[in-house]
Amino acid sequence: MINILKEYCNKKPGLLLFDPPTGSGKTHNVLQWIYENYKTHCIEGRKIFFITNLKKNLPYEELRNNFFSSENKLEDFDKYVTFLDSNSDCLINSFKEIDNSINDYFKNQAIYYKIKGIVNQIHKYQKKVGFSDFVASLKDDLRTNYEPDFRRKIEKFLKENYRNRQERIKAIQTDENLQWIGKLYPAVFTSKKKIFFLSIDKFYHKNSTLVEPSYSFLENDITKNAVIFIDEFDATKDNILKNIIEKGKNQRIDFIHLFTEVYWALRNNVFPQKFITHSEKREKLLEKGYSLKLDDIQERLLKMAEEIENDYKTNFSFKTLDINEEILNQRNLLFHDFQYHSVYRNDKKYIRLNENRFKKINEIIFEKNKPEGKNIVTLLNQIKGFVQYFSGIIKSIAENYQQIEMQDRQGNPNRAEFTFDSALSTVIEEFGLEPKYKNFLIDTILSEREKPKRKDNGKYQLNYDLSVYQQGFRYYDFVDDDSHQSKTKVFIYSFQNTPEKFILKLSEKAKVIGISATSRIQTVTGNYDISYFKRQLGDSFIELTEKERENLNGLFYSQSKYYNKIKIHPKWVDISDCEQEFKNLFEDEELSKSIINEIKSNNPKINDYLLRRYIKIGTVYKEFLLKDDIKGFLCLLNKEPKEYDTSLNLKILENIFSILVEDVTNTKELFIIKDEKGEEKYDIKNSFKIINSSDFDNKKQSFITKLEEGRKLFIISMYQTMGAGQNLQFIAPNPENLINVRDENLFDWNKENKTDFNAIYLDKPTHLIQKIDKNLNEEGFIRYLFQLEFLAQSGIISVKQLNSQVTAAFKFLLASFNTKKEIDSVNNGFLYQDSNIKQHFAKYIIQAIGRICRTNLKSSNIYIYADIELDGLICDFDVENNLVLNEFKALVNSSKKKQKSKNYSLLQFKNLADSTNRKINSHIRKFISNEWGWKEKKKEEWEALRQLCLRYPTLTKNQIQDKYLYRFLDLYIELPDEANQYSFNQKEDYADIKIEFDNSLPFKVSEDSARLKELLQIPSVEKYFKKEHWATSFKDGNYILPPELFNNIYKGALGEVVGKFIFEHHLDIALEELPLVHYELFDYKIPDSNIYIDFKHWKESTKISHKEQEQKIRNKVEIVKADKVFIINILSSSATDLIKSTDGKVIEIPYLWDSNTNVFNTQFIKEITANEVL
């Protein structure tokens, strides 16, 4: 294991998923690598990070005690290693210790006494029973109000008295009056440390060092070329997602008002000259044609904003018509990812805008039919496009401004550092925006992932990521309320970040080692999307070689060498007839009836599911009592038993336990203990403990102490409490009776003789997909949207299923606010029937069993009890080809429903094909609509896209790997098997398609459909294609162009390049490209003339409909001031007539090459020459 770490832990960015099973010593090996390599790796400012989802599991002390201390290097540990806690926890843990050292300047601040009082209260009550909510509220106040205020005062003091970071750190190190700051806030010394331990939550948020502006670990150079270990890797996705949801929920803004504020500032303010003065670096880039001129940037932005304002009268308020006056706080929602999916207002799907000049408002009208005129979607699209462009410009100005400031400060080393964050804040501040708008723009800018756009030779290169992970999603919330009765506010909830995007950005600048026994399990709802990382990172996604995996397998088998001495007992808990099972449980009909009556008295409406849960818990508790060798039993449930709960009542459960102990098994003597007076007393509560997240550490230590005393104990806990990474091992009271399963030649890290629980019950986990009902809140709704998007991205569900689920979830969210009547339950059972969810369940169960598989000292018998409903969900997990725990393997192998299912179904390929085509359709429409004209960058992308299609209509996996084409894959449809064609049908100009991977549908994406062979029959064309490295056939591949690119890009590009070749090489007619201002209005222009050429690659049946098309062409003719336009089709196999417009300005030539006779059409060549083309 250490050799693998030595091989891959280097400064080269990338991602390695490292998945040895739980208990295999991976943490020990990581710490060994850190200790042995930190001096050589951490040169040139490089750092090492160890991150996990639970900060209590950070092996900070283990590194100190087992490595640095044992080698007498504690001085180095203190110098180079730090644990970065949250700022508020730093106060809670260290304030009392440094209180007497705080100097009078800060003690005279009112905030000092507030913090002291809160910290004292927290310490006084946090270990007392019944005060958890009170302590939680104190901690929340400290985190959100008092600690930030106190920290800002320290920052202000340091900034006013010391000029830069170096001076501030030196003062804190040497000035006795300030040394307490470093003890209270260890983050002060971040720049001096080499090794960092912190939680994923801390790593996701900004690092406040007090001696410099706060920064994001992700964006700051501190993580550049770092080695970053992320323990319990897959579990961190949920942590990051929670942070993203919380931030997006709290950061909602009035989207239209943001635009009007920016527009007002552009119209009334003047940029400082320094904003538009080019830095030396920018001047060099401009000379190479790589950068944007800033001289007239304000005018350009203003012009774009004015177009929106003039078209939509954004100076008018917007007001929804036909609202229900009886309902307050009405909300109507519009969801958008790569397209607009769903609107909910009385099932009306469309929103029309009506400019009411008399009332001076823009009326928002919900309708069933698609509106002809203005609609809210086009307005929001234009504002979204403007905000994105504006954000890019602001980023560019800020980069330039930072560069100028750094130029100015180079001559004065005493000047403070000037970060990009400071430059960005400075530029946005000039617009005078409200803080919420300023924060929204800053997050928009910082969330963007930098993608290289140019090769070393300066040419533009494509780099596509059309996934939801990169693009995110948003929804617009139309709110009517009495507090703003005259207007409807259009709020945007924007989620531009995703967990995958965060990890990807990190892996593109640092070496990330994702450590977890379940890190490679393929489930997008329970893990990161591994296929996405592979696609985006290419060779930087590191997979162990076959030999390395064999070595890892060998190590695992050495670590479990003597497992054959252990008997693993898997047992499925199957409850069918509740009444009969209660009789079996209590072995007495009267006892059975009394318990059933008690349960029904507590909940008259109780259903069989809840009844079965009581029986299941009772059944495994009885097993715990009857088996003498079970000392520690972990019972994992979805729900905590509580005293007054109607669905799982603690008092009833205690009564069941009492009957089983006293009347059924006669095991009271096991639970007799001495009380405080030394008297022996029996209490059923001595037999079990309920462990929840409240005061978890103290409860955990309490039951571990009992187990270490040799007591028998039944622990009831919840999956959420006993999540990934929780360590439950305890010092064995009788290690001589246990079996050491490790090879005796391996290093023995278990010096304290710790052992594990030897029995576990696994209830079927619930709500792995967000539950949708009338209790749905905003956070749950957003989580469901994320889950749906993850599933659609991987092809598990279709775009149409996504749409229907979003609509249903909207209804439940609105019902949670407004509707008293019951509404139909959401139909989403299909989300629990695919390979993704089965892998998610398997991951959950593997992690749960991992709680009892931490050590090498095992009982001779291990008992795994599982809810029978889990059987069909984990039965087909491949335990032979995955390195899994022996206990999990035994459970799967005992399955009664053994079956094998495909991980990737044909339906998934079709779903992916549909969503890929839709995304590309949306992307191409941005070129075609082109609201603010062509820019050089867009032109370069368009031309590069055409070249890509011409060169690679199909792609093989070998081509992708050899030519490093991973960044193109979002433009292609993946085929279930190697092929070179498929069939499809389409509606709405290729926006809505249906695909079959055979010939059953009317249209084809194929070499024949493109008429490629016919084109290559034209003299010298095939030679020309080979010279340009364009495809001369559709070879069998794993990927192929989608209908949108095939029909609207590839076939058009074929027509243009072949047509131009014929003109220049056969007709000796030179053609020139159009200037940027006229780009793509027509294909080419004949030099020194006003004659324009537009090549087409039509079938013979295609003709210009003069009623529908002539006006469109004439508009283009008017723009370019053309004398004539030739619309020229390349191929035909039958003679057709030339078509002229009435004034002779538009001439349609039906073909240049007769593919039937293989000759040029001389009649039409004469027509061209007659128009003085030659």
N, C-alpha and C positions, 0 to 999 in steps of 0.2 A: 504493500500500500504506500509506503513512504517513497518507494522508487517511482511510482506513478506521479506523486506530488512533485518530486524532484524534476521529472521530465516536463511537466506542463506548467508549473508555477514560475512564470517568467514575466517580463515586462510587455510581451507581445499581447495586444488586446484579443479578447475572445471569450468563449464560454465553454466550460467543461462541466458536465453533469456527472457527479461522482456518487454512486449509489450502493455502497456496501450495506448489508443488512444492519438493522438495529443491534447494538451490542457487539459490533465487530471491531471496536476500538478506533473508529475514524477520527473522533475528536482528539484522542491521544496522538495519533499520527500527524494530524494537522498542527497541533501544538509543537510536536517534535520538529516539524519542518520550519515552523516560525522561529523557534529557538536556534536552530542550526543555520538558518539562512538570512535572518533579518539584517545582519551587518553587510552582507554582500548585496542583497536586494535593495536595501534602503539607501542607496547612494544616489546622488543627483536629485535628492528630494523625494524619491519614491517611497510610498507607504504600504503598510499591510493592514487590512481591516478584517476583523472577525465579527460577523453580524448574525443574529438569530431573531426569531419572532418573539421570544420571551427573554427579557434581560436577565431574569433570575437564572437562566441556563447558560449564561456566558461563562466560559471557563477561564475567567480572569485570574481567580485565585489558584486554579490548577496550574496555569502557566507559571505563576509566581512560585508556588510551593514545590512543584514536581520538577521544574527545570532550572529556573534562575536561582532559587534558594539552595537547591541541592548542589549547585555548582559554585556557590558563594559569589553570586553575581547580582545580589539584590540592588546594589547601587545602579547597575545598568537597567534593571527592571524599573526602578523609580524614575530613571532619566528618560527612558524611551517608550515605556508602556503606559497607556491610560485607559480608564473606563469612562466613557462619556454618557452620563446619565441625563435625564431631562432636567431642565433648569429648576423646575419646582421641586423635584425629588432631591436635587442637590441641596436646596434649602432645608427640606425636611430632615435629611440625613446628617447634615453638617453644621446647621446654624448654631445649635447649642454649643458645639465644640469650639467655634470661633467667636462666639458672642462677646466674650471679654476682650478680644483683640480688635474689635471694630472701633475705629477712631471716632472722636467726638463729632467730626463733620457729618458723618452719616447717622450717628446716634441722635443727633439733634433734628433729624428728619422725621416727620410724622409717620411716614411709611415704615420706618424701622420698628416702631412699637406695634403697628398693626401686624407686621410679619412675625414678630416675636410672640405676640399673643396667639396667632393662628397656629404657629409651629408647636407651641406649648400645648394647645388644645388637642392637636392631632396626636402628639405623643401620649397625652393623658388618656384619650378615649379609643385609640385605634385597636387596642387589644381587649377592650371590654365588650362583652356580649350585648347586642342590641343597639350599638352605636354606629354600625357600618354606614348607614345612610347619612348620618350627621358628619362623620369623618369624610365621606365622599364629597359632601357639599363644601366642607372646609378646603379640601384639596383642590376642588374645582375653582373656588374663589382665589386661592393662592396661585393656581396656574394661569388663570385668565386675567386677573386684575393686579394683585399685589406684587407678585414676583416680577412681571414685566416692568412695573413702575419702578421697583427698587433697582432692577438691572439698568434701566435707562438712566437713572440718576448716577450710577457708577460709571456708565459709558460717557455721560456728559462731563463728569469730573475728570476722567482720564483724557478725554479729547481736549478739554480746555487747558490742561496742565502739561500734556506731553504731546509732541508733534506727530509721532508716527507709531506704528505697531511696535517696533523694536524698543523705543524709549518706554512705552507703556509696560511691556513685558519686563524690561529691566527694573523699572520702578517697583513692580509687584514682587519681583524676586528679591530685591535688596532693601526696600524701604519697610521698616518694621511696622509702620502705620498702614501699610497696604498689603502686606503678605497674606492677610486673611482672605483677600479677594481670590487669590489663587487656590487657597484651600477650599473655599466655598464653591468656586466655579473652576474646576480643573480644565475646562475648555479654553481658558485663557492661554494655556501653553500648547494648544493644538499644533501650532507651526513648529514647535520644538520636538514633538513626539514622532515616533516611527511606527508604533503598533497601536491600533485602536480596537477596543471592544465596545460594541453598542448594539442597541436593538434596531430592527428594521424601521420602526416608527421614528426613532431618533435620526436614522440615516436618511429617511425620506424628507424630513423637515429641515429647515435651515439650521446651521450651526452658529450659535451666538457666542462669539469668543470674547466680547466686551472690548477687545483692543483693536478691532477692525470691523467693518460692516459685516452683518450676518451674510452667510452665503449658503448655497445649496451644495451638498457634497457632490451631487451629480454634475453640476455645472462648473464647479471650481476645479482648478488644477491639482488640488490635493489628491484627487482620485486618478489623475492621468498616469498611465503605466503602473498603477498600483496592482497588488494582488489582493483580491477581495473574496474572502471565504464567506459564503452565505449558508449557514447551517439550517436544517429543516427548510430547505429551499422552496419546495412546493407550498408549504404552509404560509410563506411570506406573501404569496399572491393575495391572500385574503386581507392581510394587514394593509398592504398598499392600496387595495381596492377600497377598503373602509376609509382610508385617508382621502382618496380621490373623491369618493361619494360625499364625504363630510364637507370637503372644500367646495365642491361644485354646488352642493345644496345651499351652503351659506353665502355663496358668491353670486347668487342670481342677480341680474341687473335688468333694468328697463332698456331693451335693445335699441328701440327707435330713439329713445332719449339720449343714449350714448352717441348715436349718429348726429343728432341735432346739436349736442354739446361740442363735438369735434368740428362740425360744420361752422358753428358760431365762432369758435376759436380760429379756424383757418381764415374766416372772412374778416375778423376784427383784430387779430394779433399779427405781429410781424416777427418772423424767426430772427433770433440774434445772428449776427454775421458769422459768429464762430460755428454755428450749426451747419452752415452751407459752405464754409471754407474747407477745401480738401486737405487732408493730412498728407504727409510725404508718402506714406504707404498707399493711400488711395490714389494719389497721382500716378504712382508706378503701375497700379492695376488698371487705371484708365488708359494709360499708354498702350497696354496690351489688349484693351477692349473688354476687360473682365468686370468692370464695376459700373456703378450708376452715378451720373453727374448729379450734384445736389443744388446747383445754381438756381434752377427754377422749380425746385421740387414743391414748394408751397403752392405755387400757381397751378401746377399739375394736379395736386391733391384737391385744391379748391374747385377746379374745373370738374373733376369727377364727382365731388359732393354736390355741386350745383346741378348737375344733370339729374341726380336722384331727387333733389329737392324740387326741381321744376316739374319733373314727371309725376311726382306723387304728393306734392304740396305737404311736405312733412312739417311745415309751420302750422298746419291745422292739427287739432287733436284727432285721435282715432277713437271711435265709439262703436261698440257692438249694438246692432239692432236686435229686436225681438228677444229681449232677456226676460227672465221670469222674476218679476218684482218681489215675489214672496221669498225668494232665496237670496240670502246674503252671500257675499264672497264667492260669486260664481266664477268658475274656471272652465276654460276650453283649451284643449291642448293639441299641438301640432308637432309631430315627431320627425326628425330629419337625421339620416346618417349620410349615405351617398345619394339619397333621393328622399322626397317627402312621402312618408308612408301612410299616415293616418290622422284624421281629424275626428274629434268627438264633440258633436253638439247635436243632440237629437238625431243621431245617425246621418247627419248631413256632412258630406265628404269634402265640399269645396267652399272656399272663402273668397267672396268678391269684394272689391273695394269700390265705393262710389264717392266721388268727390262732390259733396253737397256745398256749393258755394253760398247758397242762401243762409244755411245754418253754420257755415264756416267750420265744418268737420269732415273728416274722412269716415264714411260709414262702413263698418265691417259687417258683411251680410253672409250668413251661412246658407248654402244652397245644396241641393241634391245633384244638380247638373254642373258640368264644368263651365265656368264663366268664359265669355268671349273677350271681355275687356280687361281692365286692370284687376289683378288679384293679389292677395297678401303674399303668396308664395314668391312672385317675381320681385316684390318689394323687399322681402326678407333676404332673398337671394342676392339682390344688388347691394343691400346693406352689408350682408355677410362678406361678399366679395370686396367691398370697399374696406371693411374693417381688417380683412386679411391683408390687403395691399397696403393699407395705412400702417398696420403693425410691422410689415416688412420694411417699410420706409423708415419708421421710427427706429427699428433695430439698426438699420444701416447708418442713420444719423448718429445714433448712440455709439456705435463702433468707431465712427469717424471722430466723434467728439472725444472719446476716450483716448484715441491715438494722438490727437492734438494736445490734450492735457498731459499725456505722458511725455510728449516732445518737450513741452514747456517746463516740466518738472525735472527733466533729466539733469539740468544744470544745478539743481538745488536738492541735494540728497536729504535735507531736513523736511522737505514737503511730504505730506501724507500720501499714502498710496491712493490711486484713483481707479476703482474697480469698474467693470462693465455694469454691474448692478447700479452703482452710483451714477454712471453716465446715463443709463436708461431712465432712472428716476428723474434725473435733471431734465432730460428732454421732454418727458411726458408732463412734468410739472409746468412747463411753459403753456400748456393748453388749459390750465386751471380747472381740470376735471375733478369731480367728486372722488374721494378716496376709493370708493367701490369700483368706479370706472377705471381709475388708475391701476388698481390691483388686477382687474380683469385683463387689461392690456398687457401688463407685465407678465402675467401667467401665460397669456396667449403667445407672447414672444418667447419666453423661456421654455415653453413646452415643446417647441419645434425641434425636430431631430435634424441635425446637420447631415446632409447627404452630399457626397462629392458629385459635382456636376461636370467636371472637365478632366480629360485625360492629361497626361504629361505634355502631350503635343499641343494642348490648348483647345482641342476639338471638344464639342459638346457630347456628353454621353448620357444615355438614359439611366435613370435610377428610380424605379417605380416601387412604391409601397401603397397600394390602394386598400389595404386592410383596415378594418375597424380599429385595430390596435394602433395604427399610425394616425388615421383620420379622425377617430373618435366619433361622437354623435352629440346631438343637442335636442332639446325640445323647447318649444315656445309655449308660454303659458299666458293665455288671454284672461286677464282678471278684471272683473267689474265689482266695485265696492263703493259703499256710501262715502268713504273717505276721499275718493276721487270719482264722484258720481258722474262728472261731465266727460270723463274720458276712460277708455279701456287701456290699461297698461299691458304692454306686451313684454313679459319677462322672458329672458333666455336662461335656461339651465344648460351650461356648456361643459362637456366632458371631453376635452381634447387629449387628456392623458389616459393611459391604461397601464396596468401592471407590466404587460409585455413591452410596451414602449419604454418604460422606465428601465427594465433590465436590458433591453436591446441597446439603448443609449449608453448604459454603463459598460456593456460588453464591447462597445465600439471604442472605448477609451481606456479600458482596464482589463486585466485578466480576472474573470469571475469564475470561481469554483463553487458550483451549486451542490451542496452536500445534503443528501437525504436518501433513505432507503427507498423512497417512492418518487424520487425526482424525475424518473424517466417514464412514469406511467402516463399513457396517452389519454388524458381527460381534460378538456378545456374548462370545465366547470370546477374541477378539483385540483388543477395544476396549470402551470403556464402552457401555452400552445407550443409544444416542442417543434412541430413541423414549421411553425412560423420562424422560430429562431434559426432552424436549419436553412430555410429559404433566404432569410435576410443576411445571415452571417457567412454563409457559404463555408469556405475552408476555415474560417475563424470559429465555427461551431465544431468543437473537438470531440471526437468519439474515440474511445479506447480501442486499440488494435485488438485483434483476435487473441494474440499472445498475452496482452495485458489483462484482458478479461479472463482468460484461462488462469492467469496468476492470481487474479482477484478471487476467482472461484476456488482455487486451491487454498488460498488463505482462509476463506470462509469455512471450507471443509476442515481445515486444521483447527480452526477455532471451535468447531462443533464436532470434533473427532469422535467423542465418546457419547454422542447423543443416542447411539444405539443401546446404551445402557438405561435410557429413559423411556418410559412408556407414555406416549401422548394419547389422551383419551378425548377425541372429538365427539360431541353429542349434539344433535339438533333437537331443540325444544319445540315440539309440535303440539299445539293445542287446537283441538277441533270442537268437541262438544264441551262447552264450559261447565255445565252442571255435572257431567260425569267426571271431568278433570278435577273439579273441586272435591268430589268424593274420593278420588284417587289420592289427592294431595293430603287430605286430612284422615283418610282411612276410616271415616265415620260420617254417616249421612246427616246426622243432626248437627254436628259441627259445621259441616259443609253448608247446610241451609241457613244456619245462624249468620255465617260470614256473608253469604249472598244477600241475605236480608239487610244486613248492616250496610253493605255496599250500595244496595238499591235505595235504602233509606237516606243515605248521604247524597245520592244522585238518582232520582226516579227515572231520569231519561238516559241512564247509562247504556251504552251500546256494547256489542260483543267485543269490539277492539279493546275497549278500556277494561272489560272484565278479564279478557285474556292476559292483559298486562299484569294484573294482580296474580293470576295463576302462574305465569312465567316466573315472576320474581319469587313467589312462594316455592315453586319447584326447584329453582337453583339454590335457594336458601336451605331447603331440605337436604339437598345434595351436600351442601357445606356442612351441615350438622352430622350427616351420616358418615362422611368420609373423614376418618381420624387424621389422615395425612394432609388434609387441606388446612393450612394455617391462615394464610392470607387469601381472601377471595375478593376479586374486583368485579363488581356488578355495574356494567356501563349501560345507562339508560339515556333516553332523549329528554326526559322530563324529571325534575326534582320532586320527590314526594314532599308535600307540605301539609301542615296541620289542618287547615280549613279548605283544602283543595277538593273539588268534587270529582275530578278525573283521576287523581292519584293521591289519596288521602293518607297522610303519615300515621294517624292514629289507627286507621284500619290495618295498615301494613304492620304496625307494631303488634296489633292483636293477632294477625295471621302468624307472625313470628313467635309470639308467646305460645300460641296453641301448638305450633310445630315443635317448640322446645319442650314445653311442659307436658303435653298430652300425647304427642305422636312419637317423638324420638327419645324422650326422657333424658335430655342432655343438659339439665339445669346446672349440674356441677361444673360445666365448662365455663360458666359465666358468673361464677361467684368470686368476688374480689373483696379485699379489705377496704373499708371506708376510712375516713380521716381519723376515726377513733380506734382503728385497728380491728373492727368487727367485720366478720365475713358476711357479705350480703349478695343475694342474687338480684339482678336487674336485667331485664331483656335488652336494655340500652347498652349493656356491656358487650352484647354480641355483634352490634353493628354501629357504623358511623356513616353519616351523610356528609359528603365533602362537596361543597360548592365553591364558587370563586370568591365568596366573601371570606376574608381572613384566611385564605387558602394555606399560606405557609405555616401558620400556627396549627391549623387543623391537620395538615400533613405531618408535621413533626409529632403531633399527639398520637396519631395512629401508628407511625413508624416506631415510636417508643414502645407502644404496647406490643407490637410484633417482635421487637427486639427482646422483650421480656418473655417471649414464648407464648403469648396469648393468642387465642384463635379469634379472628376478626373478619367480619363481612362488611366490605366497604361499598357503599352505594354512591356512585358519582355519575356525572353526565359527560357525554363526549366532548362538549364545549370546554368543560373544566379540565378534563384529562387530555387536553389536546396534544398535538405533536410536540415532542421534546420534554414532556414532563417525566421526571426521574422519580421512581417510587421504590427503588431498591433499599434494603435495610440490612443491618449487620445481623448475620445469622446467629441465633442463640445456640445452635447445635451444628456447626459447620462439618463436624466429623460424619454426620449422617447424610451429607449432601454429596453430589457427584460433580466433580470438576470436568466439564465437557471439553475443555481446551487441550490441545496437544501440549504435553509437558515441556516441550522444547521452546514454546512461545514465551515471550515476555509476560510475566504475571503482573498486571497492573492492579489487580484486586487484592491489595495488601490487607484490607480490613475485613475480608471474608464476607462481602455483601452478597445477598441473594435476592431473589424475586418472589413476588406472589406466584403461587403455583396453580391458581384457578381463576377463570375469567368467564363472565357471561356477556355476550354481545347482542344487545337488542338491535333490531333493524333501525339504522339511523333514518331520521325523517327530515324532510324539508332541505335536502341537498340542493334542490331548486327552490327558489323563494316561494313561500306560500302566498297564494292570491285569494284573499277574501275581504270582507268588509273592514277588517282590522288593518288593512294595508296602509302603511304610512309612506311619506315621501322617500325615506331612505330605502325601504323595502321595494318600492316601485322602481327606483333607480337601479337597485341591485338586480332586479328582474330584467330590466332593459339590458344591462351589461351581460347577463347570462344568455339572453336571447341572441344578442349580437355575437357572443363567443361561439354559440352553437351554429348560427348561420354562417359565420366565417369559416367554420370547419366543414360545412355541408351537412351537418346533422339535421338541421331543419331547413326548409325552403324559405325564400323571401316572402312568399305568400303566407306561410305559417307564422313567420316573424310578424308580419303585418297584422294578422288576426289576433295574435297574442298581445301585441302592443295595444290594440283597440280594446280588448277585453280588460287588460290591466288598467288602462285609463278609466274605464267605467267603474272599476272597483275603487280606484283612488278617489274619484269624484264622489262615489257613494259613501266613502268614509267621512266625507265632509257634509254632504247634503241629503242623502237619501235615507229615509227611515224604513221604507219597504225592502223586503228581501229581493235580491236579484239572483239570477241563475248562476250556479257555480261555473268557474272557468274550466273549459275542456282542454287540459294540457297533459293528460295521461301519457300521450305519446312521447313526452320528454323523458319518461322513465322506462323506455323500452329499447334503447339503442346501446351500442357498444360504449359510448361516452359515459353514460350514467353507470353502467356496470363497472367500468374501470374506476369511476369515482367511488363507488361503494367498496371496491376492492382496496383502493388506497386507504379509505377510512378504516377498514377492518385491519389492514396490515399495520397501520399506525397504532390502532387500539391494542392489538396483540403485542406490539412493540413495547407497551408500558410494562409488560411482565417478562421482557426478554432483554434485560440490560446487563446481566452479569453472566459469569461462567459457572457459578455454583448453582446447581439445580436439584430440585426434589426428584425423587425417582419416578414420581407420577405427576404429570401435568394435565389439567383438565380444561378443555375448551368447550364451553357451552355456547350455542348460537341459536338465535331465533330462526325457525325454519323458513321464514320469509326471506332470509338472506341467501338461502341456498341457490335459488335461480338467478341471483344477482352476481354471485362470485364463482359459480360452478365452472365457468369456462375460462377462468383466468389461467394463463399458461405458466404453471408453476415449474415446468421442466426447463423452460428456456429463459426463466427469469430467476435472479438470485433472491430468494425469499426465505423468510423465517421457517424453520421446521414446523412450528406450531401452525402457521398459516397453511403450509403445504399439506399437513395432515388434515386440516379442516376441509380444504378444497377436495382432496382425494376421497374424503368420506361423503362427498355430495351424493344426494339421491337423484339429482336432476342433471347429471353430467351431460354436457352438450358442447358443441363447438360452433361458434358463429364467426362470420367474417368481420374483421375489424373495419373494413372499408367496403361499403355496399355500393352497388350500381346506382342506387338512389342518391347517395352522397355525391358521386361524380356528377350526376345531373344537376343536383342542387348547386354545387360549386360552379358548374358551367353557367348556370342561369345568373347567379350573383356576380360572377366575373364579368359576364357580358353587360350586365346592368351597370356595374361600376365603370367599365370602360365607356359605355354609352354616355354616362353622366360626364365623364372626363372629356370625351370628344366634343360634347355639346358646349363645353366651356370654350373650346377653340372656335367652334362654328358661330356661337352667339356673339362672342368677342365684343362685349359691350363698350370697352374702352380702347378698341383698336389693337392691332398687332404690335407686339414689342419684339425686339431682336431675340430675347430669350425664348419667347413662345415660338417664334419662327424656327429657331434652332431645334427646339424640342419636336416640333411638328415634322421637320425634315428628318431628324434622327429616327423618329417613329416610323416614317415611311421606309427608310433604309433598313430598319430592323425587320419589317414585314417582308420586304423584298428578299432579304438574305435568309431569314429563318421563318418560313411559313409553318414549318414543323420543327420540333426540337427533341433531341434524345437526351437522356440523363448523362451520357458520356460527353456530349457537346456542352452541356451546362457546366459540368465539372472541369473539362479541359479548357474551355474558353471563358470560364468564370462568368456565366450568364445568369447567375441567381437573381440579380437585381431586375431581370426582365420578366420573371415568371408570373407576376401578377397580371401580365398582359395576355396570358395564354390559358387555354382550357386544358386541364389534365385528363388524359384518356385512361380508361380502365385497363386497356391492353395496348401494346404498340400498334399504331395504325396511321393512315395518312388521309383519312376522311371521316366525315360523319354527316348525318342529315338533321335538318331543323325546320321549324316553321316559325314565323315571326309576325308581330303586330307592332303598331306604333313606331314604325321606322327603326326596327331592331331593338327597341327598348324592352320589349316583352317577347321572349323566345321560349320555344320548347325544343329540347334536344333529344335525339335518340342516336345511340352509337352504332347504328346500322343504316340501311337505305330506306327506311319505312316512311320518312317524311318527305315532302315535296322539294325542299331546297337542300343543297349540298355545299359543304365546305370541302373542296377537293381540287386537285389539279385540273380535272376536266371542267369543273364549274368555272374555274378561273380562265379556261381556254389557253392555258400556258403553252401546251405543245403547239397549238395553232400559231401563237405569237412567235415561237421559236423557229417556225418554218420560214418566217420572213428573212430574206438574205442578210447574213452577218449579225442578226440579233442574238443568236445563241452564243456566238463568240463574244459579243459585247457583254452579255450577261455574265459569262465566265470571267471576263476581265474585271468586272465590277464586283465579283464574288456574290452575285445574286443567285438564288436557287433556280435550277433548270428543271426541277421536278419536286414533287412532294414525297420525300422519303418517309418511311415508317418512323414514327417518333412517339414519345411519351406525352408530348405537349403539342398543341395545334392552335392556330389563330381562332378566336371566337368570331361569330357572325358579324359583329359590329366592326371589327378591324378588317376582316376578310372583305366585306362588301364596301365599306366606306373609306378604307385606307388602302388596303392591298390592291384591289382591282383598279382603283383610281390611279394608284402609283404605277401599276403596269401600263395603263393607257398613256400616262404622261411620259414615262421614260422611253417607251417604244415609239410613241408619236414624235417625240423630239429627235430620237435617233433617225427615224425615217426622213424627217424634214432636213436634218443637217447632213446625213450621210448618203441619202439617195436623191433628195431633191435639191441639195445644196442651198437650202434656205436656213440662214442663221436665226436663232431664237434667243431672246434675252429674258431674264427673270424680271418680274414686276418689282418696283420699289416697295419698301415696307408699307407705305401708306395705302397701296393698292394690292397688297399681298393676298393671294388666293381669291381675288375677284375673278380672275381668269388665270390660266396656267402660264402663258408666255405672251411676249410682245415681239413683233418683227422690228428689228432695229430701224431707227430713223423713219418711223411711220406711226400711224395711229391705228394699225391693224393688230388685233388681238386674237390669240389662239386658245381654244379650250378643248383638250382631248378627252374623249370618253371611251370607256371600254364596255359598251352596251351589248346586249343581245339584239338580234335583228328586229325584234318586236318592239324595242324601246324607241319611242319618238318623243320629241318635245311636244307637250300639250300647249299649244299657243295660248289657250285661254288661261291656263294655270301658270305657265312658265315664262311667257314672253315679257310680261310686265316686270318680272324679277330680273330677267336678263337686261331689259331696257334700263332699269334702275342702275345696274352695274355699268352699262354703256354710258349713261349720263355721268356717273362718277368719274370714269377714266377719260371721258371725252373721246370715245372711240369713233373712228370712221366706219370700221367694219369689225365684226367678230365672226370667226369661223368656229362652229361647234362641230368637231371632227371625231367620228367614231372610227376605231382602228380596224375592226374585223367585220366581215360579213360573208356568208356563203350563198347569198342570193342577191340579185340586182334589185336595188330600190332607187327611188328618185331623190334628187337633191331638193331640199326645202329652203325657200327664202322667205324672209319676213316681207311685209308689204312695201317697206321703204328700201329693201335690199341691204339693210345694215347687218342683219343677223342671218347667216348662211349656215345651214346644217348639211354637212357632208356625211352620208350614211356609212361610208367605209373607205379606207385607204388600201386595204389588202383583202383580196378575195381569197378566203381560205379554201374555197372549193376548187378554183383553178390555179391557185398559188401564183397570182400575178397582181401587180399594182393596178389600181383603177385609173387608167390614163385620162378618162373623161373628166374626173374630178380634179386631177392634177392640172389639166388645162384650165379648169375654173379658177384654181388658185393662181396660176400664172397670169390669167386674164385680169386679175385684180391687182396686177403690178407688184406681186409679192417678190418675184425674182429681181 
